[in-house]
Amino acid sequence: MRLKIKTGHLHLYVILPTCLVLNRLALAIALRALRPYVTLPPESQPALLRQLRQLRRQCRHLTLVEVHTASGEEILLRL
């Protein structure tokens, strides 16, 4: 997973290993934060992780988040 942040005087490019992003702990934290919006039964969580890993292999460089501000700042998050 690649994170690119570009502002007027800051250019940051971070590469995160997939195993750090797509694991059970990260999924549990994300589901806890999204609890009011998303419900996922515990027995289907491993299937979700398998699907995300498969998507990572099939759709390399898929853009998940892309933000451009009026002042020229950019935030880009890719698989």
Salt bridges, closest charged atoms under 4 A:
GLU66 OE2 - HIS68 NE2 2.98
